[in-house]
Amino acid sequence: MDRRMFLAALAASSAAPAFAGGHGRLFSFRGINNHVVTGTAEIVGTTVHLLDDFRFDGAPDPKIALGNDGVYDPATLSGQLTNFSGASSFELPEGINPDDYNEVWVWCERFSVGLAIASAS
């Protein structure tokens, strides 16, 4: 085997870091409180990504947040949801560890009510 073939084989066999390719924990949405919400969220590092399949029927003041076992955590509010379909991303507030949560929420801050919960797939 010549040097070029050896280096190519070595590069192809090297292990990639855990998040190479952008894959993280996946969550599947379901609407609550009479809202229709479908699609998938993914958490990679400290960013919540709503994927291309995300669809939301709309409401005033929707924001993305995290929660655990059906309980929303207001400290995790991450930003205004302005696109009601398709992909968008939200950076979690500083100091929030996403590994401490098992749900992604769509939360209506104006009326203090949950609109959707995405649980781990």
Stockholm file with secondary structure:
# STOCKHOLM 1.0

chainA/1-121         MDRRMFLAALAASSAAPAFAGGHGRLFSFRGINNHVVTGTAEIVGTTVHLLDDFRFDGAPDPKIALGNDGVYDPATLSGQLTNFSGASSFELPEGINPDDYNEVWVWCERFSVGLAIASAS
#=GR chainA/1-121 SS CCHHHHHHHHHHHSCCCTTTTSCCEEEEEEECTTCCEECEEEEETTEEEECTTCEECCCSSEEEEEEETTEEEGGGCCEECCCSBSCEEEECCTTCCGGGCSEEEEEETTTTEEEEEEEEC
#=GC SS_cons         CCHHHHHHHHHHHSCCCTTTTSCCEEEEEEECTTCCEECEEEEETTEEEECTTCEECCCSSEEEEEEETTEEEGGGCCEECCCSBSCEEEECCTTCCGGGCSEEEEEETTTTEEEEEEEEC
//
